Amino acid sequence: MFEITMLGTASAVPTIKRGLPAIAVRRDGDVFLFDCGEGTQRQMMRFCVSYMKVKAIFISHLHLDHFLGVFGLVETMALNGRAEKLTIYGPAGAKAVFGRKSFLEIIEIDGKFAQSFEGFTASAFPTGHAKDSFGFIFEEESRRRFYEDKAKSLGIKGPMFSQIMAKGSLKVGGKTIKLKDVTYEQKGKKLVYSGDAVANAAVAKAAKGADLLIHEATFCEDRADEAKEAKHATAAQAAMIAKKAGVKKLLLTHISGRYADSAPLLAEAKPIFENTQVAEDGAKIEV
């Protein structure tokens, strides 16, 4: 399961209600960040996300509003005696941008990036916003689950569950029970973050079947030309991506400061994709 906290949901300029882009993803006690805009460490304090538990930061692209908070966060970690490795994954140029604290590891990525973590895989895909701009996919490994009633009816109980899982089959009362007869494969959860993105097929392909798609929606459709010029997406375009990809839930973020009220964005997206929500700073979602 992924626990998501929206730390900053504004676009290039913060507002009174919205901080700059940053999302915390907690899994089994570890914290991973998607982007780290200015003021992220304070947002983490506000919304009860431990900055000392951050294992990795995934920077979608090297525009200041998406990474300026790294410097303050890393300095605070150092002042608090951080010794555990912190890995920053970012596009080409990331090594030249970020500092050289002893606990930092900087890994430059491209659209083919994929790495396994405990229980899930992180990968990247191009978003078309800049020369090197990426979105990220977190996808859990599938798990084998028991049909408990069926297993128990066949005499499997207590430590026998572990035994059949390890061996693949087990003799019970003179009869061989195969693992496949009493279990099924449960697909892992899939979380997708678009970063800054134009509405394109690459994003839809990456988001296919996601449990949650967090997609930028900087503008409404009446500013579609402006969105196209700046290589951003509208709320309607994000909803169309969600519909095409067959995701379960769409969360809109990266909201322009001109929308003090997010109602127009929601009104635009919902008729296209019903299960849409506009993110607010501090919002928490479990996937």
C-alpha positions in Angstrom: 0.0 0.0 0.0 1.1 3.5 -0.8 0.2 6.4 1.5 0.3 9.7 -0.4 0.5 13.2 1.2 0.2 16.2 -1.2 2.8 18.6 0.2 2.6 21.2 -2.6 0.0 21.5 -5.3 0.7 24.9 -7.0 2.4 25.4 -10.3 5.3 27.8 -10.8 4.3 30.4 -8.1 3.1 29.5 -4.6 -0.1 30.9 -3.2 -1.4 31.4 0.3 -3.1 28.0 0.1 -0.8 26.1 -2.2 2.9 25.3 -1.9 5.3 24.5 -4.8 5.3 20.9 -6.2 6.1 18.1 -3.8 4.4 14.8 -3.0 5.4 12.4 -0.2 4.8 8.7 -0.7 5.1 6.5 2.4 5.5 2.8 2.2 6.3 0.5 5.1 7.6 3.4 7.1 9.9 4.7 4.3 9.2 8.1 2.6 9.8 8.8 -1.1 9.4 12.3 -2.6 8.1 13.2 -6.1 9.7 16.6 -6.6 10.8 18.9 -3.9 9.8 22.5 -4.5 10.8 25.5 -2.3 9.4 25.1 1.3 8.9 21.3 1.1 10.6 20.7 4.5 8.2 23.0 6.2 5.2 21.4 4.5 6.5 18.0 5.7 6.5 19.4 9.3 3.0 20.8 8.9 1.6 17.5 7.5 3.4 15.1 9.8 5.8 13.6 7.3 9.3 12.8 8.7 12.1 14.3 6.6 14.6 12.0 8.3 12.7 8.9 6.8 13.1 10.1 3.2 14.9 7.4 1.3 14.9 8.9 -2.2 13.8 12.0 -4.1 12.6 11.7 -7.6 13.0 15.0 -9.5 10.8 15.2 -12.6 12.7 18.0 -14.3 15.2 20.7 -13.6 12.8 23.7 -13.4 13.4 25.6 -10.1 9.8 25.2 -8.8 10.3 21.4 -8.8 13.7 21.1 -7.0 14.7 24.2 -5.1 13.5 22.7 -1.8 16.2 20.0 -2.0 18.9 22.3 -0.7 17.2 23.3 2.5 15.9 19.8 3.2 19.4 18.3 2.8 21.0 20.9 5.0 18.4 20.3 7.7 19.1 16.5 7.5 22.9 17.3 7.8 22.3 19.5 10.9 20.3 16.6 12.4 23.1 14.1 11.9 21.9 12.3 8.8 24.2 9.4 8.0 21.9 7.1 6.0 22.2 7.4 2.3 19.7 9.7 0.5 19.4 9.1 -3.3 18.3 11.8 -5.6 17.1 10.6 -9.0 16.9 13.3 -11.6 17.4 14.0 -15.3 20.7 14.8 -17.0 22.4 17.7 -15.2 21.3 16.7 -11.7 24.8 15.8 -10.6 25.9 19.4 -11.4 23.0 20.9 -9.6 22.9 19.2 -6.3 25.4 19.4 -3.4 28.0 16.9 -2.3 26.9 16.0 1.2 28.6 12.8 2.3 25.2 11.0 2.5 24.0 12.1 -0.9 23.9 9.9 -4.0 22.9 11.5 -7.3 21.7 9.2 -10.1 20.9 10.7 -13.5 18.0 9.0 -15.3 16.4 8.8 -18.7 13.1 7.4 -19.9 14.3 3.9 -19.6 15.0 4.2 -15.9 13.7 1.4 -13.7 14.9 0.3 -10.2 13.6 -2.2 -7.7 12.9 -1.2 -4.1 11.6 -3.4 -1.3 8.2 -4.6 -2.6 7.9 -2.3 -5.6 9.5 -1.0 -8.7 10.1 2.6 -9.7 10.3 3.6 -13.3 10.2 6.8 -15.4 8.6 7.9 -18.7 9.0 11.1 -20.8 6.3 13.7 -20.5 7.1 16.2 -23.3 7.2 19.2 -21.0 10.9 19.8 -21.4 13.9 18.2 -23.1 14.4 16.0 -20.1 11.2 15.8 -18.2 9.9 12.6 -16.7 6.9 11.2 -14.9 7.2 8.3 -12.5 5.5 5.0 -11.9 5.6 3.1 -8.6 4.2 -0.4 -9.0 4.1 -3.0 -6.3 5.0 -6.6 -6.9 2.1 -9.0 -7.1 1.4 -11.2 -4.1 0.1 -14.7 -3.8 -3.0 -14.9 -1.5 -4.8 -17.8 -0.1 -8.5 -18.8 -0.6 -8.6 -19.2 3.1 -12.0 -21.0 3.3 -11.0 -23.5 0.6 -7.5 -24.1 2.1 -9.0 -24.7 5.6 -11.7 -27.0 4.1 -8.9 -29.1 2.7 -7.2 -29.4 6.1 -4.5 -26.7 5.7 -4.0 -24.9 9.0 -1.4 -23.1 11.1 2.2 -23.6 9.9 1.0 -25.6 6.9 0.2 -22.3 5.1 3.9 -21.4 5.2 4.9 -24.9 4.2 2.8 -25.1 1.1 3.9 -21.6 0.1 7.5 -22.7 0.3 7.2 -26.1 -1.3 4.4 -25.6 -3.9 2.5 -28.6 -2.7 1.7 -30.5 0.5 0.3 -33.8 1.5 -2.7 -33.5 3.8 -4.6 -36.7 4.9 -3.1 -38.7 2.2 -4.0 -36.2 -0.5 -1.6 -33.9 -2.3 -2.8 -30.3 -2.3 -1.1 -28.0 -4.9 -0.4 -24.3 -4.1 -2.2 -23.2 -7.3 -5.4 -24.9 -6.1 -5.7 -22.8 -2.9 -4.1 -19.5 -3.9 -4.5 -16.7 -6.4 -2.2 -13.9 -7.5 -3.2 -10.4 -6.2 -1.9 -7.7 -8.5 0.1 -4.9 -6.8 -1.0 -1.3 -6.6 0.1 1.1 -9.3 0.7 4.8 -8.6 1.6 7.2 -11.5 2.8 10.8 -11.2 2.9 12.9 -14.4 5.2 15.6 -13.3 4.8 18.6 -15.7 3.3 17.1 -18.9 1.6 17.8 -22.1 -1.4 15.5 -22.8 0.2 12.8 -24.9 0.1 9.1 -25.6 3.2 8.4 -23.6 1.5 9.5 -20.4 -1.6 7.5 -21.2 0.5 4.4 -21.9 2.5 4.8 -18.6 -0.7 5.3 -16.6 -2.6 2.3 -18.1 -4.6 0.5 -15.3 -3.2 2.7 -12.5 -4.9 2.7 -9.2 -4.1 6.5 -8.9 -2.9 8.9 -11.6 -1.7 12.2 -10.2 -1.7 14.5 -13.2 -0.9 18.1 -13.7 -3.8 20.4 -14.6 -2.3 23.9 -14.8 -5.2 25.4 -16.8 -8.8 25.1 -17.8 -9.7 24.6 -21.4 -10.3 28.3 -22.1 -6.6 28.6 -21.8 -5.7 25.6 -23.9 -3.6 27.7 -26.3 -1.6 28.9 -23.3 -1.2 25.4 -22.0 0.0 24.2 -25.4 2.6 27.0 -25.6 3.9 26.3 -22.1 3.7 22.5 -22.6 1.3 22.0 -19.8 -2.1 20.2 -19.6 -5.6 21.4 -19.0 -8.0 19.7 -16.5 -10.0 18.3 -19.5 -6.9 16.9 -21.1 -5.9 15.2 -17.9 -9.3 13.7 -17.6 -9.1 12.3 -21.1 -5.7 10.8 -20.3 -7.2 9.1 -17.2 -10.2 7.8 -19.3 -8.0 6.5 -22.1 -5.6 4.8 -19.6 -8.5 3.2 -17.6 -7.2 4.4 -14.3 -9.3 4.0 -11.1 -8.8 7.6 -9.7 -7.5 10.9 -11.0 -6.0 13.5 -8.8 -5.3 16.9 -10.4 -2.4 19.0 -9.1 0.1 21.7 -10.3 -2.8 24.3 -10.2 -2.2 27.8 -11.5 -2.5 30.6 -9.0 -5.2 32.2 -11.1 -7.6 29.5 -9.8 -8.2 30.6 -6.2 -11.3 28.3 -6.5 -10.6 24.9 -8.0 -14.3 24.3 -8.8 -13.8 25.2 -12.5 -11.1 22.6 -12.9 -13.2 19.9 -11.3 -16.3 20.9 -13.3 -14.3 20.5 -16.5 -12.8 17.2 -15.6 -15.6 15.3 -14.0 -17.9 15.0 -17.0 -15.0 13.3 -18.8 -13.7 11.2 -15.9 -16.1 10.9 -12.9 -13.6 9.8 -10.3 -11.6 13.0 -10.3 -10.4 15.1 -7.3 -8.5 18.3 -7.2 -5.6 18.0 -4.8 -5.2 20.4 -1.9 -2.1 20.9 0.2 -2.1 18.3 3.0 -4.5 15.9 1.3 -3.8 12.3 2.2 -4.8 9.3 0.0 -4.2 5.6 0.4 -3.6 3.3 -2.6 
